[in-house]
Amino acid sequence: MKIKLINILMMIFFALSACTPKVEPKTVDYYLKNDSERNSLMAKCMNNLGKYKDDPDCINASQAALQARANHKWVK
């Protein structure tokens, strides 16, 4: 009886996890064009580096921020 219950619970778990939508990370170009979203995400990522250091969106937003600063024209 217990084995049957465990098998049913495992099947439900796998069925639900297979239905979870996979969100593609946004590209560096996207974050270059969307300053406010990039800045918002960068703040979230920097506030919890342990959790988000390997997050593809955080990496792409960070790369976009670096490129945006490098492309900035400094004016006197």
N, C-alpha and C positions, 0 to 999 in steps of 0.2 A: 504494500500500500504506500509506504513512504517513498519507495523508488519511483512508483508511478506518479506521485505528486511532484517529486523533484523533476522528473522528465517533463511533465506538463509545464511547470514553472520555467524550466530552461527553454522550452520551445516558445513560450510567451515572451521571455526576455529577448531571445534571438530575433523573433519576429518584430518586436518593437524597435530594437536597435537597428535592424535593417531598414526600417522606415524613416529613420532620422535623416533629414536632408543634409547633404554635404554642401557647404557654402564655399565656393571658390574664393581664394583671397584676391583682393583688389590689387591691381598692378601699381608699379612705381609711377607710371605715367598718369594713372588715375589720381594718385595722391599729389602729384605735381600740379594738376589742374584744379584740385579741390582743397584749397588751403585750410578752410575751417574744419573740414573733416579730418585732414591730416593732423592739425594741431590738437584737436579733441582726442584723437586716438593716441597721439604721442603722449599726452598728459596721462591717459589711462595706463599706457604701457610703462611709463616711467614711475608711476605710483606703485607698481607691483612687478618689478623686474623678474622676480623669481617665477612668477606665474606666466609672464608674457615674453620672456627673453627669446624663446624659440618660435613664437607665433608668427606665421608668414605675413599677416597684415601689419604687425608691429615692425617687422624687418623692412617691409616695403615702404611703410610710412617714414621710417627712419632714413632709409636710402633717399627717398624723395626730399626729405628735409635737408639732407646734406647737399643734394644737387641744387635745390632751390637757393641755398646760401651761396654755393659756388657760382651760380648764374646771376646772383644779385649784382647790380651795377652800383658801385659806391660813388656817391656824388658829394663833392665838397659843399 
